[in-house]
Amino acid sequence: MSIKLVDETTWSGILKVQSEVYLQVEPESIDVLKSKWYQSPDCCFVCQEDNNVLGYLLAHSWNKEVPPKLFQPLPEQSDMSGSILFLHDLAISNQVAGKGVGAKMVSYLLNVAIRLKFEQIRLVAVQGSSLFWEKMGFTEIKNQSVSPTYGDGAKIMKYIL
């Protein structure tokens, strides 16, 4: 297995994994997902084996405390640069769930975020994933509400770099 940057050839695999794992939250369109990639291409990658996408991670620069809205493309790049890296999506295929792929991808992202001089990473934990994120070193931001579009029990979390 290897981790590589997202490119045009990986999108069909990304959409396949997305539809496989998001059962409680409606999947986003390819245009919305690609807006994250266009914003910060160095922060979006896939884990592959034999050109088969087994997982993906999409993150982008962000300049607000409030997470971006789901189902909407990001605003133009010039409006978004900031010290926050927003981890929009980490999805791992059921084929490799529990085999450390998610942790490897998060570790890879942490190294990229440090190299690019971000100050923190934020995310919204969905579908009961907050325990995974706590194991990765993220902490919940308790005084901030989450849009209902993220689903029941969603939590905003952060990692200070």
NUDRENTOR-629990 format. One record per residue (C-alpha): residue in one letter; residue number from 1; x, y, z. Coordinates in steps of 0.1 Angstrom, whole numbers, plus 5000, padded with zeros to 4 digits. Layout:
% NUDRENTOR-629990
A,NUM,X,Y,Z
...
% end
This chain:
% NUDRENTOR-629990
M,1,5000,5000,5000
S,2,5012,5035,4993
I,3,4999,5070,4999
K,4,4999,5094,4970
L,5,4984,5128,4961
V,6,4949,5129,4946
D,7,4949,5133,4908
E,8,4923,5130,4881
T,9,4927,5092,4880
T,10,4917,5087,4916
W,11,4883,5102,4917
S,12,4863,5071,4907
G,13,4880,5052,4935
I,14,4873,5081,4960
L,15,4836,5081,4951
K,16,4834,5043,4954
V,17,4849,5044,4990
Q,18,4827,5074,4999
S,19,4795,5055,4989
E,20,4807,5024,5008
V,21,4814,5041,5041
Y,22,4790,5070,5045
L,23,4757,5055,5056
Q,24,4745,5081,5081
V,25,4755,5112,5062
E,26,4745,5118,5026
P,27,4776,5116,5003
E,28,4787,5149,4987
S,29,4790,5155,4949
I,30,4822,5152,4931
D,31,4822,5189,4924
V,32,4820,5197,4962
L,33,4848,5172,4969
K,34,4870,5185,4941
S,35,4866,5221,4955
K,36,4886,5209,4985
W,37,4913,5194,4963
Y,38,4915,5226,4941
Q,39,4919,5247,4973
S,40,4948,5226,4988
P,41,4960,5199,4964
D,42,4990,5191,4986
C,43,4967,5181,5015
C,44,4945,5156,4996
F,45,4957,5121,4991
V,46,4947,5084,4987
C,47,4960,5051,4999
Q,48,4962,5027,4971
E,49,4972,4991,4963
D,50,4976,4981,4927
N,51,4958,5013,4916
N,52,4928,5004,4938
V,53,4918,5033,4962
L,54,4915,5018,4997
G,55,4911,5052,5014
Y,56,4912,5089,5009
L,57,4918,5120,5029
L,58,4907,5155,5018
A,59,4919,5186,5037
H,60,4921,5222,5028
S,61,4932,5256,5042
W,62,4905,5274,5062
N,63,4903,5307,5080
K,64,4872,5304,5101
E,65,4864,5288,5135
V,66,4831,5275,5120
P,67,4835,5244,5097
P,68,4826,5248,5061
K,69,4791,5238,5051
L,70,4785,5204,5037
F,71,4772,5200,5001
Q,72,4786,5234,4990
P,73,4819,5240,4971
L,74,4844,5261,4989
P,75,4847,5298,4981
E,76,4875,5311,4958
Q,77,4910,5303,4970
S,78,4919,5339,4978
D,79,4892,5340,5005
M,80,4903,5308,5023
S,81,4940,5310,5032
G,82,4946,5308,5070
S,83,4963,5290,5098
I,84,4937,5263,5100
L,85,4939,5231,5080
F,86,4903,5217,5079
L,87,4903,5179,5075
H,88,4871,5175,5055
D,89,4871,5138,5050
L,90,4889,5106,5059
A,91,4873,5075,5045
I,92,4887,5040,5046
S,93,4873,5010,5026
N,94,4858,4982,5046
Q,95,4883,4960,5029
V,96,4911,4974,5051
A,97,4892,4988,5080
G,98,4910,4982,5113
K,99,4944,4976,5096
G,100,4959,5010,5105
V,101,4953,5027,5071
G,102,4935,5056,5087
A,103,4962,5062,5113
K,104,4989,5061,5086
M,105,4969,5087,5065
V,106,4965,5110,5095
S,107,5002,5107,5103
Y,108,5010,5116,5067
L,109,4987,5146,5070
L,110,5003,5158,5102
N,111,5037,5159,5085
V,112,5023,5178,5055
A,113,5005,5203,5078
I,114,5037,5210,5098
R,115,5057,5214,5066
L,116,5031,5238,5052
K,117,5032,5258,5085
F,118,4996,5253,5096
E,119,4989,5260,5133
Q,120,4961,5236,5138
I,121,4939,5210,5122
R,122,4902,5210,5127
L,123,4875,5185,5117
V,124,4840,5174,5123
A,125,4838,5138,5137
V,126,4808,5120,5122
Q,127,4792,5086,5125
G,128,4807,5080,5160
S,129,4843,5085,5149
S,130,4853,5108,5178
L,131,4871,5079,5196
F,132,4894,5073,5166
W,133,4902,5110,5165
E,134,4909,5112,5202
K,135,4934,5083,5197
M,136,4950,5104,5170
G,137,4955,5133,5195
F,138,4924,5154,5186
T,139,4903,5171,5213
E,140,4867,5181,5212
I,141,4858,5218,5210
K,142,4829,5218,5234
N,143,4816,5253,5231
Q,144,4809,5252,5194
S,145,4777,5240,5177
V,146,4777,5217,5147
S,147,4754,5221,5117
P,148,4728,5193,5116
T,149,4739,5184,5081
Y,150,4768,5166,5097
G,151,4744,5141,5113
D,152,4735,5132,5149
G,153,4763,5132,5174
A,154,4788,5151,5152
K,155,4816,5168,5171
I,156,4841,5196,5162
M,157,4876,5186,5171
K,158,4911,5201,5168
Y,159,4947,5192,5169
I,160,4973,5219,5177
L,161,5005,5215,5157
% end
